[in-house]
């Protein structure tokens, strides 16, 4: 009988994580490094993933590569894909974590529906959906020949449910249509892909609930009141599910979306 320790061990495996410099990306990278995986970290040119790479190597003794890439740009994605392929190394784990989340001052984003623009809609879908398709399609050949191959797409509770606008009242926060639509599409793409590239590669998605990032107090109080576990998430809450889906702990799971939302969707 295989032990749990053996099932969760990622030594000798190689994982690529997009959006690795963000809060959730860092937790994912640290988690997989702790389990023994070598890493390829991807983030925007102004990120500090080189420092993160050095820190993880020093702490866990794994091999870490880092690449700067703006996933919104097709030419940047092509360069990244070609670089990964040129290494001629297998890829065991692909975590599509990077997301276009906009900002309150982005034109056509955090505004009423009638003011949201086609341009920002397209930008969000380019990063949140098209880039994921692109990476999955082009990196699948490296994963098909790899042991325990697993693709994990990071979606959102808003890919499953519509927004409760009462949460946002009297705040500058919003919930643009493009974000929810792209995350809903990502969940369905994960299901579609899971049957298409089976049995060699497993494909699952994770739908995080709201993560506390110093949002306005009134928003946090409203959100927590709607959550059975009574709090917003922290990045650390996702270590377990990432370790599970990346390892042989989940070797008979594919095509599933795991909601890690404190019970938000239970009501």
Backbone torsions as a table, in degrees:
resi	resn	phi	psi	omega
1	UNK	NA	133.7	178.4
2	UNK	-74.4	135.5	179.6
3	UNK	-82.3	159.4	176.5
4	UNK	-60.7	-39.0	179.4
5	UNK	-60.0	-38.4	178.3
6	UNK	-71.7	-39.6	-178.1
7	UNK	-64.1	-36.3	-174.4
8	UNK	-91.1	-6.1	-178.9
9	UNK	-71.7	126.1	-179.5
10	UNK	-110.3	13.3	179.7
11	UNK	-61.2	132.4	-177.7
12	UNK	90.1	-3.9	178.6
13	UNK	-104.8	160.4	-172.6
14	UNK	-129.1	129.4	-174.9
15	UNK	-124.7	137.5	174.6
16	UNK	-108.8	129.6	-179.3
17	UNK	-126.1	120.9	174.1
18	UNK	-88.2	155.8	-177.2
19	UNK	62.7	32.8	-172.1
20	UNK	-69.0	-19.9	-177.2
21	UNK	-84.3	-10.4	178.9
22	UNK	-79.1	175.2	-177.3
23	UNK	-58.6	-49.0	-179.8
24	UNK	-70.7	-38.5	178.9
25	UNK	-61.5	-39.8	179.3
26	UNK	-64.4	-40.3	178.3
27	UNK	-64.7	-41.9	178.0
28	UNK	-62.0	-46.2	-179.2
29	UNK	-61.7	-45.1	179.6
30	UNK	-63.1	-40.6	-179.4
31	UNK	-62.7	-48.3	-177.8
32	UNK	-69.6	-34.6	176.5
33	UNK	-64.6	-40.9	178.5
34	UNK	-61.2	-33.3	179.7
35	UNK	-83.3	-1.6	173.3
36	UNK	104.3	1.5	-177.1
37	UNK	-77.6	141.6	166.8
38	UNK	-77.4	152.2	-170.0
39	UNK	-127.0	150.4	166.7
40	UNK	-123.3	112.8	-175.9
41	UNK	-103.1	131.6	-176.7
42	UNK	-122.9	133.1	173.0
43	UNK	-162.6	177.7	-177.5
44	UNK	-64.2	156.8	-177.8
45	UNK	-58.0	-25.2	-178.4
46	UNK	-93.2	10.9	179.7
47	UNK	-86.2	170.5	-179.1
48	UNK	-111.3	42.1	-177.1
49	UNK	-69.4	-19.1	175.7
50	UNK	-65.3	-40.9	176.5
51	UNK	-65.8	-42.4	177.7
52	UNK	-59.7	-42.1	179.0
53	UNK	-59.5	-46.4	179.8
54	UNK	-63.6	-41.9	-179.3
55	UNK	-62.4	-42.9	-178.5
56	UNK	-69.5	-37.5	177.6
57	UNK	-64.2	-44.8	-179.1
58	UNK	-66.1	-36.3	-175.6
59	UNK	-80.4	-41.4	-171.4
60	UNK	-113.5	-9.6	177.2
61	UNK	72.4	22.6	178.5
62	UNK	-98.0	163.7	176.9
63	UNK	-86.1	129.2	-177.9
64	UNK	-130.5	125.8	173.4
65	UNK	-109.5	152.1	177.1
66	UNK	-135.3	142.7	-180.0
67	UNK	-134.1	137.2	172.4
68	UNK	-90.5	130.8	-177.9
69	UNK	-156.7	128.8	171.5
70	UNK	-91.5	101.9	-174.0
71	UNK	-67.0	-11.2	175.9
72	UNK	-73.6	-19.3	-175.6
73	UNK	-101.1	121.3	-179.2
74	UNK	-58.1	-40.5	-178.9
75	UNK	-65.3	-37.1	176.8
76	UNK	-64.2	-42.1	179.3
77	UNK	-64.7	-40.4	178.6
78	UNK	-60.7	-44.1	179.5
79	UNK	-62.3	-42.7	179.3
80	UNK	-62.7	-49.0	-178.7
81	UNK	-60.2	-43.6	179.5
82	UNK	-64.2	-37.6	179.0
83	UNK	-66.2	-42.2	179.8
84	UNK	-65.6	-42.9	-179.7
85	UNK	-66.3	-35.8	-176.8
86	UNK	-64.2	-24.5	-179.4
87	UNK	-70.8	-19.3	178.9
88	UNK	57.1	28.7	176.2
89	UNK	-104.3	150.6	177.5
90	UNK	-71.6	155.7	177.2
91	UNK	-124.2	120.1	-176.3
92	UNK	-93.9	-32.2	-173.1
93	UNK	-136.0	131.1	175.3
94	UNK	-125.2	117.2	177.7
95	UNK	-112.8	110.2	177.9
96	UNK	-88.9	91.1	-174.4
97	UNK	-105.9	-27.6	-177.3
98	UNK	-58.8	142.8	-179.6
99	UNK	-147.8	148.1	172.1
100	UNK	-87.8	110.5	-178.3
101	UNK	-112.9	-2.9	177.4
102	UNK	64.4	-165.0	177.3
103	UNK	-155.9	162.6	-175.5
104	UNK	-63.9	-23.3	-178.4
105	UNK	-98.1	4.6	178.7
106	UNK	-75.7	125.4	-177.4
107	UNK	-60.6	130.7	176.1
108	UNK	77.6	19.0	-176.5
109	UNK	-114.6	-77.3	-178.7
110	UNK	-85.2	63.0	-176.9
111	UNK	-138.5	166.0	176.5
112	UNK	-55.3	154.8	-175.0
113	UNK	-50.0	-42.9	-176.4
114	UNK	-68.1	-13.8	-179.9
115	UNK	-104.6	-6.0	177.9
116	UNK	-68.7	140.2	-171.0
117	UNK	-105.1	154.2	176.3
118	UNK	-61.1	-36.0	-178.4
119	UNK	-61.2	-48.2	-179.7
120	UNK	-70.6	-33.9	173.8
121	UNK	-56.3	-49.2	-178.5
122	UNK	-65.4	-38.5	179.4
123	UNK	-62.7	-44.1	-179.9
124	UNK	-63.6	-45.0	-179.7
125	UNK	-67.9	-30.8	179.3
126	UNK	-62.8	-44.3	-179.1
127	UNK	-80.2	-47.1	-170.0
128	UNK	-78.2	-19.4	-175.0
129	UNK	-132.5	-53.0	-176.4
130	UNK	-65.5	-43.1	179.6
131	UNK	-63.2	-36.2	178.1
132	UNK	-64.8	-46.5	175.5
133	UNK	-55.0	-46.1	-176.6
134	UNK	-61.3	-48.3	-178.7
135	UNK	-67.0	-43.9	179.8
136	UNK	-61.1	-46.2	-177.8
137	UNK	-63.1	-43.6	-173.6
138	UNK	-83.8	-23.0	-179.1
139	UNK	-98.3	-7.6	178.2
140	UNK	-54.7	-40.9	179.2
141	UNK	-58.4	-33.9	178.4
142	UNK	-72.9	-26.2	-176.7
143	UNK	-88.6	-28.9	-178.0
144	UNK	-59.0	-32.3	-177.8
145	UNK	-97.4	7.1	-175.6
146	UNK	-101.0	148.2	179.0
147	UNK	-71.1	136.3	174.5
148	UNK	59.2	36.2	-174.0
149	UNK	-62.7	131.8	-176.0
150	UNK	-144.6	128.6	172.4
151	UNK	-106.6	131.1	178.4
152	UNK	-124.2	119.3	178.8
153	UNK	-105.0	128.1	-177.8
154	UNK	-90.7	108.3	-178.4
155	UNK	-98.7	-133.1	-177.6
156	UNK	-170.6	154.9	172.2
157	UNK	-59.2	-26.5	179.4
158	UNK	-80.2	1.0	166.1
159	UNK	-86.2	-8.0	-178.7
160	UNK	-113.3	-35.0	-172.6
161	UNK	-128.0	154.5	173.4
162	UNK	-77.9	159.0	-178.1
163	UNK	-75.2	145.4	170.1
164	UNK	-92.5	104.8	-172.8
165	UNK	-68.6	-17.2	177.2
166	UNK	-64.1	-24.3	178.7
167	UNK	-65.2	-28.9	-170.8
168	UNK	-98.0	-3.6	-175.6
169	UNK	-59.0	133.4	179.2
170	UNK	63.2	29.4	172.2
171	UNK	-129.5	169.1	175.7
172	UNK	-93.1	5.6	179.7
173	UNK	-78.7	159.3	-180.0
174	UNK	-151.6	-176.3	-178.1
175	UNK	-147.7	80.7	-173.6
176	UNK	-62.8	148.9	-179.1
177	UNK	-58.1	-38.7	-175.4
178	UNK	-63.7	-32.1	-178.9
179	UNK	-67.4	-53.7	-179.9
180	UNK	-62.1	-41.6	-179.6
181	UNK	-63.6	-41.9	-178.6
182	UNK	-69.3	-36.9	179.3
183	UNK	-72.6	-35.5	173.7
184	UNK	-64.1	-40.7	176.4
185	UNK	-63.9	-35.2	-179.8
186	UNK	-66.5	-39.2	177.3
187	UNK	-62.6	-45.1	-179.8
188	UNK	-68.6	-37.7	176.3
189	UNK	-61.3	-38.4	178.2
190	UNK	-61.5	-43.3	177.6
191	UNK	-62.8	-46.6	-179.3
192	UNK	-59.9	-46.2	-176.4
193	UNK	-67.5	-31.5	-177.1
194	UNK	-62.1	-33.9	178.5
195	UNK	-86.3	-21.1	-175.0
196	UNK	-79.9	-38.1	-177.0
197	UNK	-110.0	13.0	171.5
198	UNK	-71.8	155.5	3.3
199	UNK	-95.3	3.9	-173.3
200	UNK	-76.5	-28.2	-176.4
201	UNK	-130.0	132.4	174.5
202	UNK	-91.3	145.9	179.3
203	UNK	-134.6	122.2	177.4
204	UNK	-138.2	166.4	176.6
205	UNK	-130.1	158.1	176.7
206	UNK	-121.8	132.9	176.1
207	UNK	-112.2	95.7	178.3
208	UNK	-69.9	146.5	167.8
209	UNK	-81.4	-172.6	-177.6
210	UNK	-64.4	130.2	178.4
211	UNK	-100.6	132.2	-178.5
212	UNK	-68.8	120.4	178.5
213	UNK	-139.4	48.7	177.2
214	UNK	60.0	40.3	173.6
215	UNK	-67.3	165.0	178.4
216	UNK	-54.3	143.4	-175.4
217	UNK	-56.4	-40.5	-177.3
218	UNK	-65.7	-37.1	176.8
219	UNK	-65.2	-47.2	-178.8
220	UNK	-58.8	-44.6	-179.5
221	UNK	-62.4	-41.9	179.1
222	UNK	-66.7	-41.8	-178.0
223	UNK	-64.7	-45.3	-178.4
224	UNK	-64.7	-33.0	179.2
225	UNK	-66.5	-25.1	179.9
226	UNK	-93.7	-0.5	-175.0
227	UNK	-109.2	120.4	-178.5
228	UNK	-52.8	-36.6	179.7
229	UNK	-80.6	-2.4	168.0
230	UNK	75.4	17.1	178.3
231	UNK	-157.2	163.0	170.2
232	UNK	-79.6	164.9	-178.6
233	UNK	-78.4	160.9	165.7
234	UNK	-115.5	160.8	179.0
235	UNK	-57.7	-33.5	-177.6
236	UNK	-63.4	-21.4	-180.0
237	UNK	-67.8	-10.1	-175.1
238	UNK	-104.5	1.3	179.1
239	UNK	-59.7	-45.6	-175.4
240	UNK	-63.7	-46.6	-176.9
241	UNK	-69.0	-33.6	177.4
242	UNK	-68.8	-43.1	177.1
243	UNK	-61.8	-41.1	-179.6
244	UNK	-61.9	-52.6	-175.8
245	UNK	-73.7	-23.5	-179.6
246	UNK	-80.8	-21.9	-171.5
247	UNK	-109.0	179.1	177.4
248	UNK	-73.3	-0.9	171.6
249	UNK	-58.0	-27.9	-177.7
250	UNK	-116.5	31.0	-171.1
251	UNK	-67.1	-11.6	175.6
252	UNK	-112.8	26.5	178.4
253	UNK	-121.1	126.6	173.2
254	UNK	-153.8	154.8	178.7
255	UNK	74.5	18.2	-175.7
256	UNK	-110.0	151.4	172.2
257	UNK	-114.6	120.7	-179.4
258	UNK	-100.2	118.7	177.2
259	UNK	-87.7	119.3	176.1
260	UNK	-114.1	82.0	-166.2
261	UNK	-133.8	15.0	179.7
262	UNK	66.5	16.1	-178.9
263	UNK	92.8	6.7	-176.9
264	UNK	-48.9	-42.3	-175.4
265	UNK	-85.6	2.8	-176.0
266	UNK	-73.5	-34.1	-176.7
267	UNK	-60.0	NA	NA
